[in-house]
């Protein structure tokens, strides 16, 4: 083809800036296949049209023989750069070679000028790293996510073909993201391009291949299905082994269930179409961890978002957290009754925001809470537009299912500026977040805690705070004693509070645990059911949400043993059992778990 590989020459006296951000998209929270899915669908959703759902296709192809040879020939000009960076074309030139083709539809493609730095989509996609012009409901903020394309290739390279409105022929460009390197004392930056000539306007910008005949051969080699539909096709050659149809499908189900169930997104992986109609069947075939998401609950939330029947708080949160003062007594009682009756509670809460240099603006968030039915697990969803944030766990411990949805542009823009590069959690210390908003941390805290605050108002089991809970672990300096001058001593009144009588006690042991009755159980009416959850602990994550049946399975393992007194056990799931007790002297002893790992146990009446 007309295209060729070239890296700019770098001034050796300039500071070398290495590509160090790849681990943000391949870590314990998000694997590379999942990060690739999140980045692709996020970018396609940002470029979507308003009149039809966005569709994204992932097609894994294997090139053999002559096709593998043609593929290798496209990278001959890149070989010297690969070699000095410790890379090479995998295998012989005749293949086989795995290639991933990603195409989106009902999108605009890479709009903007090829010859100017106009910060439009084409310019930002190819020429900007760590910069983003996206705001509002747009998913991207950091300008780093495109690194997952090159990270998914064994030679750190990819191609992009785009069709824009009004153009008769597609445009193709390629990029390799290696290391800063030198060849025969000529220094080069990490980023190089596959292109066809440079702009003559003084900027010397790389220009895409636009020859229709050459592009037809390119499309035939990779099996692209795009004809004249506007959008973007990304080709990742020499795909890394961990990206498969199964890992892509799991990434789709576990991260984009919300827009798919709402009918705003369709995804095709191989010959499997995932849309609102097929989603539940596909999710069931994926298994863990997607099976932990209650998709019927998510669908109910999605359907309710357009409803005008939501209760609306009278006050705004931001400087203050959600409290009973934001609601009428009638609203609180109505929601309490709905919650205790198993109904879905829906509250719309205004949020006051202050962009830097602008007047205050108000947007809304939507909160949903439902009590747990028999054998249901707790669940929480935090979403900004179509983006779900699995790292947000500010509803953990609640005996309910809940969701916080931010779909107003101003609130979505605020939260988007707080997101980490992988879009999995909010960071109150994010530079862009604090640069774009006045006093944003308190507002972010109010939004994060709003779901918990609503739950505490309407649930019978309100959680309490123990100020002395960590007194044995932390020692805090008394600021009042640290200040100069003699302070007047104020005698605090002594308040007599009856100690809470514990009904269930959990006693850890080596390779197991015991559940014993406490004094509070004497007041129970029997029979009584205790729901017991187990999982191995992990750093920085909810062990119950991340539980895997590969750790242990109560349904099948022969290593685990259980001894009971005044009760019987019934296995409900791989890590959940019911202990049906018949008297106040109940006792359950479990053993046989891995002694090299910390076992976390949660027991409560269901």
PEDA-V980275 format. One record per residue. N is the residue number from 1. RES is the residue in one letter. SS is DSSP state (2 for helix, 1 for strand, 0 for the rest). OMEGA is omega in whole degrees, -180 to 180 (none if undefined). Layout:
N:RES:SS:OMEGA
N:RES:SS:OMEGA
This chain:
1:X:0:-179
2:X:0:-176
3:X:0:178
4:X:1:-179
5:X:1:178
6:X:1:173
7:X:1:174
8:X:1:172
9:X:1:-179
10:X:0:176
11:X:0:-177
12:X:0:179
13:X:0:179
14:X:0:177
15:X:0:178
16:X:0:-180
17:X:0:-177
18:X:0:177
19:X:0:-174
20:X:0:-172
21:X:0:-174
22:X:2:-176
23:X:2:177
24:X:2:-179
25:X:2:176
26:X:0:-175
27:X:0:-177
28:X:0:-179
29:X:0:-176
30:X:0:175
31:X:0:-175
32:X:2:179
33:X:2:179
34:X:2:178
35:X:2:178
36:X:2:179
37:X:2:-179
38:X:2:-178
39:X:2:-178
40:X:2:-175
41:X:2:177
42:X:2:180
43:X:2:179
44:X:2:178
45:X:2:178
46:X:2:-178
47:X:0:-175
48:X:1:174
49:X:0:-175
50:X:0:-169
51:X:0:-179
52:X:0:178
53:X:0:174
54:X:1:175
55:X:1:179
56:X:1:-179
57:X:1:173
58:X:1:-180
59:X:1:179
60:X:1:-176
61:X:1:175
62:X:1:-180
63:X:1:-180
64:X:1:171
65:X:2:-176
66:X:2:-180
67:X:2:177
68:X:2:177
69:X:2:177
70:X:2:179
71:X:2:-179
72:X:2:-179
73:X:2:180
74:X:0:-176
75:X:0:179
76:X:2:179
77:X:2:180
78:X:2:-172
79:X:2:-180
80:X:2:-180
81:X:2:177
82:X:2:-175
83:X:2:-178
84:X:2:177
85:X:0:176
86:X:0:-179
87:X:0:177
88:X:0:176
89:X:0:-178
90:X:0:173
91:X:0:179
92:X:0:-177
93:X:0:-178
94:X:0:171
95:X:1:1
96:X:1:-179
97:X:1:179
98:X:1:-179
99:X:1:175
100:X:1:178
101:X:1:-179
102:X:1:180
103:X:1:176
104:X:1:-177
105:X:1:-173
106:X:0:177
107:X:1:-172
108:X:0:-174
109:X:0:-178
110:X:0:-177
111:X:0:177
112:X:0:-176
113:X:0:173
114:X:0:-168
115:X:0:-179
116:X:0:174
117:X:0:-172
118:X:0:180
119:X:0:173
120:X:0:-171
121:X:2:-180
122:X:2:-180
123:X:2:-178
124:X:2:-178
125:X:2:-173
126:X:2:-166
127:X:2:-177
128:X:0:175
129:X:0:-179
130:X:0:176
131:X:0:177
132:X:0:177
133:X:0:-175
134:X:0:178
135:X:0:178
136:X:0:-178
137:X:0:-178
138:X:0:-175
139:X:0:-174
140:X:0:176
141:X:0:-170
142:X:0:-176
143:X:0:-180
144:X:0:-172
145:X:0:-179
146:X:0:176
147:X:2:-178
148:X:2:179
149:X:2:180
150:X:2:179
151:X:2:-179
152:X:0:180
153:X:1:179
154:X:0:177
155:X:0:175
156:X:0:-178
157:X:1:177
158:X:1:176
159:X:1:174
160:X:1:177
161:X:1:-178
162:X:1:172
163:X:1:180
164:X:0:-178
165:X:0:177
166:X:0:-180
167:X:0:-176
168:X:0:-176
169:X:0:177
170:X:0:175
171:X:1:-176
172:X:1:173
173:X:1:178
174:X:1:179
175:X:1:172
176:X:1:180
177:X:1:-175
178:X:0:175
179:X:0:166
180:X:0:-173
181:X:1:178
182:X:1:176
183:X:1:-179
184:X:0:177
185:X:0:171
186:X:1:-175
187:X:1:-178
188:X:1:174
189:X:1:-177
190:X:1:-174
191:X:1:173
192:X:1:-174
193:X:1:167
194:X:1:-170
195:X:1:-175
196:X:0:177
197:X:0:-177
198:X:1:-179
199:X:0:-179
200:X:0:-176
201:X:0:-179
202:X:0:180
203:X:0:176
204:X:0:-177
205:X:0:177
206:X:1:-178
207:X:0:-178
208:X:0:173
209:X:1:-178
210:X:0:178
211:X:0:-173
212:X:2:-180
213:X:2:178
214:X:2:-179
215:X:2:177
216:X:2:177
217:X:2:178
218:X:2:-180
219:X:2:-180
220:X:2:-179
221:X:2:-175
222:X:2:178
223:X:0:178
224:X:0:-179
225:X:0:-179
226:X:0:175
227:X:0:179
228:X:0:180
229:X:0:178
230:X:0:179
231:X:1:-177
232:X:1:172
233:X:1:179
234:X:1:179
235:X:1:179
236:X:1:-179
237:X:1:179
238:X:0:-175
239:X:1:178
240:X:0:-170
241:X:0:-174
242:X:0:178
243:X:0:-179
244:X:0:175
245:X:2:-178
246:X:2:-179
247:X:2:176
248:X:2:-179
249:X:2:177
250:X:2:178
251:X:2:178
252:X:2:-176
253:X:2:-173
254:X:2:-176
255:X:2:-174
256:X:0:177
257:X:2:-176
258:X:2:179
259:X:2:179
260:X:2:179
261:X:2:178
262:X:0:179
263:X:0:-179
264:X:0:-176
265:X:1:171
266:X:1:-179
267:X:1:178
268:X:1:178
269:X:1:-172
270:X:0:178
271:X:0:180
272:X:1:177
273:X:1:180
274:X:1:175
275:X:0:-176
276:X:0:-177
277:X:0:-176
278:X:0:-168
279:X:2:-174
280:X:2:178
281:X:2:179
282:X:2:-179
283:X:2:179
284:X:2:-180
285:X:2:-178
286:X:2:-180
287:X:0:-177
288:X:0:-2
289:X:0:-178
290:X:2:-178
291:X:2:-180
292:X:2:179
293:X:0:178
294:X:0:-171
295:X:2:177
296:X:2:176
297:X:2:179
298:X:2:179
299:X:2:179
300:X:2:178
301:X:2:-179
302:X:2:179
303:X:2:-176
304:X:2:-175
305:X:0:180
306:X:0:-176
307:X:0:174
308:X:0:-176
309:X:0:-180
310:X:0:170
311:X:1:-178
312:X:1:178
313:X:0:-177
314:X:0:-180
315:X:0:180
316:X:0:172
317:X:1:-179
318:X:0:173
319:X:0:179
320:X:0:177
321:X:0:179
322:X:0:-178
323:X:0:179
324:X:2:179
325:X:2:179
326:X:2:-175
327:X:0:173
328:X:0:179
329:X:2:178
330:X:2:178
331:X:2:-179
332:X:2:-179
333:X:2:179
334:X:2:-180
335:X:2:176
336:X:2:-179
337:X:2:179
338:X:2:-180
339:X:2:-179
340:X:2:178
341:X:0:178
342:X:0:-180
343:X:0:180
344:X:0:177
345:X:1:-178
346:X:1:179
347:X:1:175
348:X:1:-173
349:X:1:175
350:X:1:179
351:X:1:179
352:X:1:-178
353:X:1:-178
354:X:1:175
355:X:1:180
356:X:0:176
357:X:0:-179
358:X:0:178
359:X:0:176
360:X:1:178
361:X:1:-179
362:X:1:174
363:X:1:-178
364:X:1:164
365:X:1:178
366:X:1:180
367:X:1:179
368:X:1:177
369:X:1:175
370:X:1:177
371:X:1:180
372:X:0:171
373:X:0:-179
374:X:0:176
375:X:0:175
376:X:0:177
377:X:0:173
378:X:0:-179
379:X:1:174
380:X:1:179
381:X:1:172
382:X:1:-175
383:X:1:172
384:X:1:-173
385:X:0:179
386:X:0:-175
387:X:1:173
388:X:1:-176
389:X:0:-176
390:X:0:-180
391:X:0:178
392:X:0:-174
393:X:0:-176
394:X:0:174
395:X:0:-177
396:X:0:180
397:X:0:178
398:X:0:180
399:X:0:-174
400:X:1:169
401:X:1:-176
402:X:1:179
403:X:1:172
404:X:1:-176
405:X:1:176
406:X:1:-178
407:X:0:173
408:X:0:-176
409:X:2:-174
410:X:2:179
411:X:2:178
412:X:2:178
413:X:2:179
414:X:2:-178
415:X:2:179
416:X:2:179
417:X:2:-179
418:X:2:-174
419:X:1:173
420:X:0:-175
421:X:0:-179
422:X:0:178
423:X:0:179
424:X:0:-178
425:X:0:177
426:X:1:-179
427:X:0:-177
428:X:0:179
429:X:0:-178
430:X:0:-175
431:X:2:-179
432:X:2:-180
433:X:2:-177
434:X:2:178
435:X:2:-173
436:X:2:-172
437:X:1:176
438:X:0:176
439:X:0:-172
440:X:2:-171
441:X:2:180
442:X:2:178
443:X:2:178
444:X:2:178
445:X:2:180
446:X:2:179
447:X:2:-179
448:X:2:-174
449:X:2:-174
450:X:2:-179
451:X:2:177
452:X:2:-179
453:X:2:177
454:X:2:179
455:X:2:-179
456:X:2:-180
457:X:2:-170
458:X:2:-178
459:X:0:178
460:X:0:-179
461:X:0:179
462:X:0:-179
463:X:0:-179
464:X:0:-180
465:X:0:178
466:X:0:-176
467:X:0:-179
468:X:0:-173
469:X:0:-176
470:X:0:-175
471:X:0:179
472:X:0:-176
473:X:0:-175
474:X:0:175
475:X:0:-176
476:X:0:178
477:X:0:178
478:X:0:-177
479:X:2:180
480:X:2:180
481:X:2:-176
482:X:2:-179
483:X:0:-178
484:X:0:177
485:X:0:-178
486:X:0:-178
487:X:0:177
488:X:0:-179
489:X:0:179
490:X:0:-180
491:X:0:180
492:X:0:179
493:X:0:179
494:X:0:-178
495:X:0:179
496:X:0:179
497:X:0:178
498:X:0:179
499:X:0:180
500:X:0:-180
501:X:0:-179
502:X:0:179
503:X:0:-178
504:X:1:177
505:X:1:178
506:X:1:-178
507:X:1:-180
508:X:1:177
509:X:1:180
510:X:0:-179
511:X:0:179
512:X:1:-178
513:X:1:173
514:X:1:172
515:X:1:-176
516:X:1:178
517:X:1:175
518:X:0:-178
519:X:2:-178
520:X:2:-180
521:X:2:178
522:X:2:-179
523:X:2:-179
524:X:0:169
525:X:0:-175
526:X:0:4
527:X:0:-179
528:X:1:-180
529:X:1:175
530:X:1:179
531:X:1:-175
532:X:1:176
533:X:1:-180
534:X:1:175
535:X:1:175
536:X:1:-177
537:X:0:175
538:X:0:-176
539:X:0:172
540:X:0:-180
541:X:0:176
542:X:0:-175
543:X:0:-180
544:X:0:178
545:X:0:-178
546:X:0:-179
547:X:0:177
548:X:0:178
549:X:0:174
550:X:0:176
551:X:0:174
552:X:0:180
553:X:0:-178
554:X:0:-178
555:X:0:-170
556:X:0:-174
557:X:0:176
558:X:0:-178
559:X:0:-176
560:X:0:178
561:X:1:-180
562:X:1:176
563:X:1:-176
564:X:1:171
565:X:1:180
566:X:0:177
567:X:1:178
568:X:1:180
569:X:1:177
570:X:1:180
571:X:1:180
572:X:1:179
573:X:1:-176
574:X:0:-179
575:X:0:-177
576:X:1:173
577:X:1:174
578:X:1:177
579:X:1:-178
580:X:1:-174
581:X:1:-175
582:X:0:-179
583:X:0:-172
584:X:0:178
585:X:0:-175
586:X:0:-179
587:X:1:176
588:X:1:177
589:X:1:-180
590:X:1:179
591:X:1:179
592:X:0:179
593:X:0:-178
594:X:0:-178
595:X:0:-179
596:X:0:-179
597:X:0:180
598:X:0:-179
599:X:1:176
600:X:1:-177
601:X:1:176
602:X:1:-180
603:X:1:179
604:X:1:178
605:X:1:-178
606:X:0:none
